[in-house]
């Protein structure tokens, strides 16, 4: 930070862009790494955790930071692209310090940490944590409860102790604007204990969205730490195909117990999906595509497409079927693409617009054949129909990609335009 600049509260840095001196964005800041010190001395700021392309997280030493201003971080542009691995002596500010219960040394009063600030030492390149923003009163979901105040780091104690039941309200507030996939990436990089605390603080719908974006190991771990009744509620909030994928990773007894706790109407499509082989159209499909009767109008179809809870792939086309409208439906008649809906008048009936040239796929179609179908016809979703002609669901291109990419694709390497310097890690070792 330039001389005379105000201190920086670290929660304000969450997600800000990180640039090189030429103005090219190299990533986004996800956390700040500090080293707690004995004797009440303020923690030394070691560096930043920066997320680059493909969600890889790297370490940028503070010696490479030349400016923190106007909602952005400027670096030298020369960094080590080695994946960040937290060391035993290191602490993550956003991941581990927020929501911590500490005590004021003067009154021995217990307070909750809402934020901390860092400042650059005069005439030096070192940075320290200098202030702590706390709230008096008991912790909880009501973030405004109790008086707030800013104190010196030396005026609080308790950061070195292992925190039990830390809570996650302020960490979640820091990342409340993140998309589910980005919040999932935050959770993935937290400690197991902190991950469980954050999951417990999320509401069912938000946790369901995040679970769908996590690696399978993290999904199983988080679900296993929830009370069984809540785990069933979260599974109900997930898309049936994602819930089925998660349940398939559990022991048979656990799977059946959770299915038994789910509402019968929510469990039924999940059970159907679990009956298919994993790498087939039936195992990949979602059971909740847009289904319309042939006498529905274009206006009705567009109203369904506008549903913000639908993924773009599912909103790209509607499936016209005889009643019943829920899968498995009555006789499948064909598909109407979104572009066709835009070209025809609102009063037109979808039954007169169906594309019958594209054959549907049976549920036992293997994954390579599903992939070829989507590629051949330039489709982003394919109807899945059983022997009786009933629509069972639809396979979307995102579900196909999930099974074609390597298992660790969420953590695959990315470069983000930064210049790698293999020996820069020495700057971290020489702190």
HUVENWO-V265077 format. One record per run of one state. SS is the DSSP state (a for helix, b for strand, c for the rest). FROM is the first residue (numbers start at 1). LEN is the number of residues. If there is no record, write none. Layout:
# HUVENWO-V265077
{{SS,FROM,LEN} {SS,FROM,LEN}}
This chain:
# HUVENWO-V265077
{{c,1,7} {b,8,2} {a,10,4} {c,14,3} {b,17,3} {c,20,5} {b,25,11} {c,36,8} {b,44,8} {c,52,1} {a,53,3} {c,56,1} {b,57,5} {a,62,3} {b,65,5} {c,70,2} {b,72,4} {c,76,2} {b,78,2} {c,80,3} {b,83,1} {c,84,7} {b,91,2} {a,93,5} {c,98,3} {b,101,4} {c,105,5} {b,110,11} {c,121,6} {b,127,10} {c,137,11} {b,148,5} {a,153,3} {b,156,2} {c,158,11} {a,169,6} {c,175,5} {a,180,9} {c,189,3} {a,192,10} {c,202,2} {a,204,8} {c,212,4} {a,216,10} {c,226,2} {a,228,10} {c,238,2} {a,240,8} {c,248,4} {a,252,10} {c,262,2} {a,264,11} {c,275,5} {b,280,1} {a,281,4} {c,285,1} {b,286,1} {c,287,4} {b,291,2} {c,293,4} {b,297,1} {a,298,8} {c,306,6} {a,312,4} {c,316,1} {b,317,5} {c,322,9} {b,331,7} {a,338,6} {c,344,5} {b,349,1} {a,350,3} {c,353,2} {b,355,1} {c,356,5} {b,361,1} {c,362,4} {b,366,1} {a,367,10} {c,377,4} {b,381,5} {c,386,4} {b,390,7} {a,397,8} {c,405,4} {a,409,3} {c,412,7} {b,419,2} {c,421,1} {a,422,8} {c,430,2}}
